[in-house]
């Protein structure tokens, strides 16, 4: 999985499949179930850490579920669309509201799943509905309220449902102003985040009343390194792969950070990254 994950780490999956439409996805899931093979559905693999032993079962990638269309100020897209492509599509249609989320590295499905956000804009601010597959492979649609959005969580969190599509509401805007804002957000991101290294972005959720990166920095952990895994010296909320890290190295850094921060400040940092695979 190291060829697919943002961390560039992780062992192999028993099966790797890419689906191009919902019918293919449902058919494949039925086949896997008939063979008692577990299935894991991933988008851009940006917010997951696959263990070094890999995944026993089938990984299904949804990146080719990438249809997108606009009707007035409403954009409808499949879950495999990247957030960058969604923001770019909004810009091309002179729609404002996606500028701040243009640098989120994940897919629409993953972003809705965890209520991803950036620079003050979260999915709960722009999503109006989403469509998903339940455990019985039936299709359902959620309204905005039914998403139960919270801090890096939603109705979908910890549920075995598969997001197929989402609808977003934007506002008409000036194309040049939208472009200017996107450029400024990209500049800010580049100046404050270690984009030159492989990472999953912010590793820990924001604890109530604190900032994870600030706690980690104040604990003196900037630059803390285990082999190729290191707490970024640019942004302490990021644990980066400097080139030869294993998933075990990253997990070791995470565990040390959690322990030190808890011992110093009594704050229990909760991982934002999903850890998946054989232990």
C-alpha positions as CSV (number, residue, x, y, z in Angstrom):
1,X,0.0,0.0,0.0
2,X,3.0,2.3,0.2
3,X,2.5,3.2,-3.5
4,X,-1.0,4.6,-2.6
5,X,-0.9,6.1,0.9
6,X,0.1,9.7,1.6
7,X,2.6,8.5,4.1
8,X,4.3,6.2,1.5
9,X,4.3,3.4,4.0
10,X,2.3,0.3,4.7
11,X,2.4,-3.4,3.7
12,X,0.5,-5.1,0.9
13,X,-3.3,-5.7,0.8
14,X,-4.3,-9.2,-0.3
15,X,-6.5,-7.7,-3.1
16,X,-6.5,-4.3,-4.6
17,X,-9.3,-3.1,-6.9
18,X,-10.3,0.1,-8.6
19,X,-14.0,0.7,-9.4
20,X,-15.3,3.1,-12.1
21,X,-19.0,3.3,-11.1
22,X,-21.4,2.4,-8.4
23,X,-22.7,-0.7,-10.1
24,X,-19.1,-2.1,-10.2
25,X,-18.7,-1.3,-6.6
26,X,-21.9,-3.0,-5.5
27,X,-21.1,-6.1,-7.7
28,X,-17.6,-6.4,-6.3
29,X,-18.8,-6.1,-2.7
30,X,-21.3,-8.8,-3.3
31,X,-18.6,-11.1,-4.7
32,X,-16.3,-10.4,-1.8
33,X,-19.0,-11.1,0.7
34,X,-19.9,-14.4,-1.0
35,X,-16.2,-15.4,-0.4
36,X,-16.1,-14.0,3.2
37,X,-13.4,-11.5,2.2
38,X,-13.4,-8.3,4.2
39,X,-13.4,-5.0,2.1
40,X,-11.9,-1.7,2.9
41,X,-13.0,1.4,0.9
42,X,-10.4,4.1,0.4
43,X,-10.3,7.4,-1.5
44,X,-7.0,9.2,-1.8
45,X,-5.5,7.3,1.1
46,X,-4.5,10.6,2.7
47,X,-5.8,10.2,6.2
48,X,-4.9,6.5,6.8
49,X,-1.8,4.8,8.2
50,X,-1.6,1.2,6.9
51,X,0.5,-1.0,9.2
52,X,3.7,-2.6,8.0
53,X,2.1,-6.0,7.9
54,X,-0.6,-4.7,5.5
55,X,-4.3,-5.5,5.1
56,X,-5.8,-8.9,5.1
57,X,-8.7,-8.5,2.7
58,X,-9.6,-6.4,-0.3
59,X,-8.9,-2.7,-0.7
60,X,-11.2,-0.9,-3.1
61,X,-10.1,2.5,-4.3
62,X,-12.8,5.0,-5.4
63,X,-10.6,7.5,-7.2
64,X,-12.3,6.7,-10.5
65,X,-15.7,7.6,-9.0
66,X,-15.1,11.2,-10.2
67,X,-18.2,12.5,-12.0
68,X,-18.9,16.2,-11.2
69,X,-21.5,18.6,-12.4
70,X,-23.0,22.0,-11.5
71,X,-26.6,23.3,-11.6
72,X,-26.7,27.0,-10.7
73,X,-24.8,27.2,-7.4
74,X,-25.2,23.5,-6.5
75,X,-22.3,21.2,-7.3
76,X,-22.9,17.4,-7.2
77,X,-19.9,15.1,-7.3
78,X,-19.0,11.5,-6.7
79,X,-17.0,10.6,-3.6
80,X,-13.7,9.8,-5.4
81,X,-13.2,13.4,-6.6
82,X,-10.3,15.1,-4.9
83,X,-10.9,18.2,-2.8
84,X,-8.5,20.1,-5.1
85,X,-10.6,19.1,-8.2
86,X,-13.8,20.1,-6.4
87,X,-12.3,23.6,-5.6
88,X,-11.0,23.9,-9.1
89,X,-14.4,23.0,-10.6
90,X,-16.1,25.6,-8.4
91,X,-13.6,28.2,-9.5
92,X,-14.2,27.4,-13.2
93,X,-17.9,27.9,-12.6
94,X,-17.4,31.2,-10.7
95,X,-18.6,29.7,-7.5
96,X,-17.1,30.9,-4.2
97,X,-17.0,28.9,-0.9
98,X,-14.4,26.2,-1.8
99,X,-11.3,28.4,-1.8
100,X,-10.2,27.5,1.8
101,X,-10.6,23.7,1.3
102,X,-8.7,23.6,-2.0
103,X,-5.5,22.4,-0.3
104,X,-7.1,19.5,1.6
105,X,-5.3,16.5,0.1
106,X,-8.1,13.9,0.5
107,X,-11.2,12.9,-1.5
108,X,-14.8,14.2,-1.1
109,X,-15.8,11.0,0.5
110,X,-13.1,11.1,3.1
111,X,-13.7,14.8,3.7
112,X,-17.4,14.3,4.4
113,X,-16.7,11.3,6.5
114,X,-14.6,13.3,8.9
115,X,-16.0,16.8,8.5
116,X,-12.7,17.9,7.1
117,X,-11.9,21.6,7.1
118,X,-9.3,24.2,6.5
119,X,-8.9,27.9,7.3
120,X,-12.4,28.2,8.8
121,X,-14.3,26.3,6.2
122,X,-15.6,22.8,7.1
123,X,-17.7,20.3,5.3
124,X,-20.7,21.2,7.5
125,X,-20.5,24.7,6.0
126,X,-20.9,23.7,2.4
127,X,-22.5,20.2,2.2
128,X,-26.2,20.0,1.7
129,X,-26.7,16.3,1.2
130,X,-24.9,13.0,0.6
131,X,-25.7,9.6,-0.7
132,X,-24.4,6.3,0.8
133,X,-24.5,2.5,0.7
134,X,-25.6,0.8,3.8
135,X,-24.5,-2.6,5.1
136,X,-27.2,-4.3,2.9
137,X,-26.0,-2.4,-0.2
138,X,-29.1,-0.2,-0.2
139,X,-28.7,3.5,-1.2
140,X,-29.8,6.3,1.1
141,X,-29.6,10.1,1.1
142,X,-28.8,12.3,4.1
143,X,-29.9,15.8,4.6
144,X,-27.4,18.4,6.1
145,X,-28.9,18.0,9.6
146,X,-28.7,14.2,9.4
147,X,-25.0,14.3,9.0
148,X,-24.5,15.2,12.7
149,X,-21.3,17.0,11.9
150,X,-18.9,17.6,14.8
151,X,-15.2,18.1,15.3
152,X,-13.7,15.9,12.7
153,X,-16.6,13.5,12.8
154,X,-20.0,12.9,11.2
155,X,-22.9,10.5,11.1
156,X,-20.6,8.3,9.0
157,X,-17.8,8.1,11.6
158,X,-17.2,4.5,12.8
159,X,-20.1,3.2,10.7
160,X,-19.6,0.6,7.9
161,X,-21.3,2.8,5.3
162,X,-19.8,3.9,1.9
163,X,-20.3,7.5,0.8
164,X,-21.1,7.6,-2.9
165,X,-21.9,11.2,-3.7
166,X,-22.2,14.6,-2.1
167,X,-23.9,17.9,-2.9
168,X,-22.4,21.2,-2.1
169,X,-23.9,24.7,-2.0
170,X,-21.8,27.6,-3.0
171,X,-22.4,31.3,-3.9
172,X,-21.8,33.0,-7.2
173,X,-18.6,35.0,-7.1
174,X,-16.0,36.9,-9.1
175,X,-13.6,34.5,-10.7
176,X,-10.6,36.7,-10.3
177,X,-11.3,37.2,-6.6
178,X,-11.7,33.4,-6.2
179,X,-8.4,32.8,-7.9
180,X,-6.7,35.4,-5.7
181,X,-8.0,33.8,-2.5
182,X,-7.0,30.3,-3.7
183,X,-3.4,31.5,-4.4
184,X,-3.3,33.2,-0.9
185,X,-4.5,30.0,0.9
186,X,-1.9,28.0,-1.0
187,X,0.8,30.5,0.0
188,X,-0.2,30.3,3.6
189,X,-0.3,26.5,3.5
190,X,3.2,26.3,2.0
191,X,4.7,28.7,4.5
192,X,3.3,26.9,7.5
193,X,3.1,23.2,6.6
194,X,5.8,20.7,5.6
195,X,4.4,20.0,2.2
196,X,7.7,18.8,0.8
197,X,7.4,15.6,3.0
198,X,5.0,12.7,3.0
199,X,2.5,13.0,5.7
200,X,-1.2,12.6,6.5
201,X,-1.6,16.2,7.5
202,X,-2.6,16.9,11.1
203,X,-2.1,13.7,13.0
204,X,-4.2,14.5,16.1
205,X,-7.6,16.0,16.5
206,X,-7.9,19.4,18.1
207,X,-8.4,18.9,21.8
208,X,-11.1,21.0,23.5
209,X,-9.6,24.3,24.5
210,X,-6.2,23.6,23.0
211,X,-4.3,23.2,19.7
212,X,-2.5,19.9,19.3
213,X,0.4,21.4,17.5
214,X,0.9,24.0,20.2
215,X,0.9,21.4,22.9
216,X,3.4,19.3,21.0
217,X,5.7,22.2,20.4
218,X,5.5,23.4,24.0
219,X,6.4,19.9,25.1
220,X,9.7,20.3,23.3
221,X,8.9,17.6,20.7
222,X,9.5,19.5,17.5
223,X,12.1,17.5,15.6
224,X,11.6,14.4,17.7
225,X,12.7,11.5,15.4
226,X,12.5,7.7,15.2
227,X,14.4,6.5,12.2
228,X,12.7,8.3,9.2
229,X,9.6,9.5,11.2
230,X,9.8,12.9,12.7
231,X,7.7,15.6,14.3
232,X,7.9,18.5,11.8
233,X,10.0,21.4,12.8
234,X,7.7,23.6,10.7
235,X,4.4,22.5,12.2
236,X,4.4,20.3,15.2
237,X,1.0,18.9,14.4
238,X,2.5,17.0,11.5
239,X,4.5,13.8,11.8
240,X,6.4,13.4,8.5
241,X,8.2,10.7,6.6
242,X,11.6,12.1,5.8
243,X,12.3,9.3,3.3
244,X,12.7,5.9,4.9
245,X,10.1,5.7,7.7
246,X,8.0,2.6,8.4
247,X,4.5,2.7,9.7
248,X,5.9,1.4,13.0
249,X,8.3,4.4,13.2
250,X,5.4,6.7,12.7
251,X,3.3,4.9,15.3
252,X,6.2,5.0,17.8
253,X,6.5,8.8,17.4
254,X,2.7,9.2,17.8
255,X,2.8,7.1,21.0
256,X,5.7,9.1,22.4
257,X,3.9,12.4,21.6
258,X,0.7,11.3,23.2
259,X,2.5,10.1,26.4
260,X,4.7,13.3,26.8
261,X,1.8,15.7,26.2
262,X,-0.5,13.8,28.6
263,X,2.2,13.7,31.3
264,X,3.0,17.4,30.9
265,X,-0.5,18.9,30.4
266,X,-3.0,16.2,31.2
267,X,-4.4,16.4,27.7
268,X,-5.1,13.1,25.9
269,X,-4.5,13.6,22.2
270,X,-6.8,11.6,19.9
271,X,-5.5,10.5,16.5
272,X,-7.1,12.1,13.5
273,X,-5.4,9.6,11.2
274,X,-7.0,6.2,10.9
275,X,-4.7,3.2,11.6
276,X,-5.7,0.2,9.5
277,X,-4.1,-3.2,9.0
278,X,-2.7,-6.3,10.7
279,X,-0.9,-5.6,13.9
